[in-house]
């Protein structure tokens, strides 16, 4: 869901940057030495997963795994996603440096929101945990697509068509990411439950 350089208006860029700065500061405060390895691991997984993308006008569609990052990391998803996007922008020119605030905010903010929306289901275990994990994976992608669409629409009315396309293109990705989140969370719950302590925060 990278938005390209030179597309967004200054107010949208400033808003995205402000959200990202605030979210990253909160996230960094919540990272301790034990969580650092997990943050680095998920940041690298995000980096690799979102390298494979399909261009959609001024944006693109690809796996993001932000829901999983939100479940495992909470607010630390902000610095993790920012790091991945920064490396992509520098190494592969995906997105760009001027739009990195917006691109980070559109992916990390829904991840954090879903972390708080569905953690009560996750903490119940059983079927509730499965439903919560699926919703976190799917809803985070849906919200990211909508935020990206809003960023484009608020910039210029000519982007409304592209904004709608981005939302529609991510409907199947919502389902895929929902199942990925379920399988990964269930696996970690069984073998490395200590990695899921963020759901208790």
Buried (B, 14 or more C-beta within 10 A) or exposed (E): BBBBBEBBEEEBBEBBBEBBBEBBEBBBEBBEEEBEEBBEEBBBBBBEBBBEBEEBBBBBBBBBBBBBBBBBBBBBBBBBBBBBBBBBBEEEEBBBEBBBBBBBBBBBBBBBBBBEBBBEBBEEEEEBBBBBBBBBBBBBBBBBBBBBBBBBBBBBEEBEEBBEBBBEBBEEBBBBBBEBBBBBBEEBBEEEEEBBEBBEE
